């Protein structure tokens, strides 16, 4: 009986998160990430650099005693680095078994975008658009929907999980 109630509650929670996206900005471009991946949003914090990791992984932060690697999404998308300011945020997400902070210019809001409002991005070949899962239409705006699982490849995920495992 209790398991059934718990299963129903989990299902309801998943339903309330379905079609919900945290939106954020990189320059003038709006992005969305499925809310189910997001664990929290924090302001920019001191980042400890780690040698010999890709440039877009800025280093690690200490979040309440847990070591979290942080990725500058601008650099991951091969955009020009932008100095961090009071609007810069770190969106902490879970990718597989790894928690990672995504550094974004600013967080906007949580929006409902239904499947009917999302179109497949054009196929540019050669792995282009691999980070983009879809293009969401929100009124007269467009939000590029990120594929969280594609932000890091298997080797990068393993490296970052090793960073987290060492501190535990």
QUICORBEL-V243324 format. One record per backbone hydrogen bond with DSSP energy under -0.5 kcal/mol. CO is the residue of the C=O (numbers start at 1). NH is the residue of the N-H. If there is no record, write none. Layout:
# QUICORBEL-V243324
CO NH
CO NH
This chain:
# QUICORBEL-V243324
1 5
2 6
3 7
4 8
5 9
6 10
7 11
8 12
9 13
10 14
11 15
12 16
13 17
14 18
17 20
19 113
20 35
21 23
21 111
22 33
23 108
24 31
25 105
25 106
26 29
29 26
30 144
31 24
32 146
33 22
34 37
34 38
35 38
37 94
40 92
42 90
47 49
48 60
50 53
54 57
56 58
56 72
59 70
60 48
61 63
61 68
62 64
63 66
66 63
66 68
68 61
69 101
70 58
70 59
71 73
71 103
72 76
73 77
74 79
75 78
85 88
88 44
89 91
89 104
90 42
90 92
91 93
91 102
92 39
92 40
93 95
93 100
94 96
95 98
98 95
99 69
100 93
101 71
101 103
102 91
102 104
103 73
103 74
104 89
106 25
109 23
109 111
111 21
111 113
114 117
115 118
117 137
119 135
122 124
125 128
127 130
129 132
131 133
131 147
134 136
134 145
135 119
136 138
136 143
137 139
138 141
141 138
143 136
143 145
144 32
144 146
145 133
145 134
146 148
147 150
147 151
148 151
153 157
154 158
155 159
156 160
157 161
158 162
159 163
160 164
161 165
162 166
163 167
164 168
165 168
